[in-house]
Amino acid sequence: MTRPASWVNADEGFSIRPAERADLLAIARIENESFAQPWPYDAFERFLGSPGFLVALEGGAVAGYIVADLTDGFGRQLGHVKDIAVHPDNRKTGVGSALLSRALAVLAARGADSVKLEVRRSNERAKRLYRQFGFEALRTVPEYYRDGEDAIVMIHKLGHCLV
């Protein structure tokens, strides 16, 4: 079996590659440290092998991850960023931006012309990042999260991608 390619960002000191089973425990730990309502471990297992499930590595350790996939919608491929998180020690280092950039490139290469995501109404830092990548608010989904918080659905047309 051929090992998946790794993309190195030499300027930042980390690399990005497809997630592997050996990464799942570290991914679950980052998820639990990052979110009040984290995904369970087995949710990540279901995305193994998906081209949009990527990890950033720094010094051999998982520094962050992104889960993105494609869905067929009305004859068009729509990308969907389902989850992204960075280890607290690696925040504000460019890891999140690099993961999002690489995931958008992967989704575009697989035929997506748009990418959507949901973000908590209160998550200003994430919304700022997404706007930097050209995502625009599309609509609000009331009480999307289990705790009753609304989600903002954001969409990005890949023809305007910053990758």
C-alpha positions in Angstrom: 0.0 0.0 0.0 1.3 3.4 -0.9 1.6 5.9 2.0 -0.5 9.1 1.5 1.4 12.2 0.5 2.3 14.7 3.2 2.2 18.4 2.5 4.8 20.3 4.3 4.6 23.9 5.3 8.3 24.5 6.0 7.8 28.1 7.0 5.5 27.1 9.9 7.2 23.9 11.0 4.3 21.5 10.5 3.1 19.1 7.9 -0.4 18.1 6.8 -1.5 14.6 5.7 -4.6 12.4 5.6 -5.6 11.2 9.0 -4.7 7.6 10.0 -6.1 5.2 12.6 -3.1 5.9 14.8 -4.1 9.6 15.0 -7.6 9.0 16.4 -6.8 9.1 20.1 -4.9 12.4 19.7 -7.8 13.8 17.5 -10.4 12.8 20.2 -8.3 14.5 22.9 -8.1 17.7 20.9 -11.9 17.5 20.2 -12.6 17.1 23.9 -10.3 20.0 24.8 -11.9 22.2 22.2 -15.6 21.7 22.4 -18.3 21.6 25.1 -20.2 19.0 23.0 -17.4 17.0 21.4 -17.8 14.3 18.8 -17.4 10.8 20.1 -14.3 8.8 19.1 -16.3 6.5 16.7 -17.5 9.5 14.7 -13.9 10.1 13.6 -13.5 6.4 12.8 -16.3 6.7 10.2 -14.3 9.3 8.3 -11.0 7.4 8.0 -10.1 7.2 4.4 -12.1 10.3 3.4 -9.8 12.6 1.4 -11.0 15.6 3.5 -10.0 14.1 6.9 -6.6 15.7 7.4 -4.2 16.2 10.3 -1.5 18.7 10.9 1.6 17.3 12.6 4.2 19.2 14.5 7.2 17.3 15.8 5.4 14.1 15.0 2.4 15.0 17.2 -1.1 15.8 16.0 -1.5 19.6 16.3 -4.9 19.8 14.7 -7.3 18.2 12.3 -10.2 18.9 9.9 -13.0 16.7 8.7 -14.5 17.6 5.4 -16.4 15.6 2.8 -18.5 15.8 -0.4 -22.2 15.4 -0.8 -24.1 15.2 -4.1 -26.7 18.0 -4.2 -28.9 18.5 -7.3 -26.2 17.1 -9.6 -23.5 19.2 -8.1 -20.8 18.3 -5.6 -21.1 20.3 -2.3 -18.2 20.3 0.1 -19.0 20.3 3.8 -16.5 21.2 6.6 -17.9 19.1 9.5 -15.3 19.7 12.2 -12.0 21.5 12.7 -9.9 22.0 15.8 -6.4 22.8 16.8 -4.6 21.7 20.0 -4.6 24.6 22.5 -0.7 24.8 22.4 -0.8 25.2 18.6 -3.5 27.9 18.3 -2.6 31.2 16.6 0.3 29.5 14.7 -1.4 29.1 11.3 -2.4 25.4 11.8 -6.1 26.1 11.5 -5.7 28.2 8.4 -3.4 25.7 6.8 -5.8 22.8 7.4 -8.7 24.8 6.0 -6.7 25.8 3.0 -5.7 22.3 2.3 -9.2 20.9 2.8 -10.6 23.5 0.4 -8.0 22.4 -2.2 -8.9 18.7 -1.7 -12.6 19.4 -2.1 -12.1 21.5 -5.2 -9.9 18.8 -6.7 -12.7 16.3 -6.1 -15.2 18.5 -8.0 -16.8 20.7 -5.3 -17.8 24.1 -6.5 -19.0 25.3 -3.1 -18.3 24.4 0.5 -20.6 24.9 3.5 -20.1 24.7 7.2 -22.0 25.4 10.4 -20.5 27.6 13.2 -21.8 28.6 16.6 -23.3 32.1 16.6 -21.0 33.0 19.5 -17.7 31.7 17.9 -16.3 35.0 16.7 -12.8 33.6 16.2 -13.9 30.8 13.9 -16.3 33.1 12.0 -13.4 35.6 11.4 -11.2 32.7 10.0 -13.9 31.6 7.7 -14.6 35.1 6.4 -10.8 35.4 5.6 -11.3 32.4 3.3 -14.3 33.9 1.6 -17.1 32.2 3.5 -20.3 34.2 3.8 -23.2 33.8 6.1 -26.1 32.2 4.3 -28.7 31.6 7.1 -29.2 30.9 10.7 -30.4 27.5 12.1 -32.2 28.1 15.4 -31.1 25.8 18.3 -28.8 23.8 16.0 -26.6 22.7 18.9 -27.7 20.5 21.8 -27.4 23.4 24.3 -29.8 25.5 22.2 -27.3 27.8 20.6 -28.0 28.8 17.0 -25.7 27.9 14.1 -24.7 30.2 11.3 -24.5 28.3 8.0 -21.7 29.8 5.9 -20.9 29.1 2.3 -17.9 29.6 0.1 -17.8 29.5 -3.7 -14.5 27.7 -4.6 -13.9 29.9 -7.6 -12.8 32.5 -5.1 -10.6 30.3 -3.0 -7.4 31.6 -1.3 -5.5 28.3 -1.6 
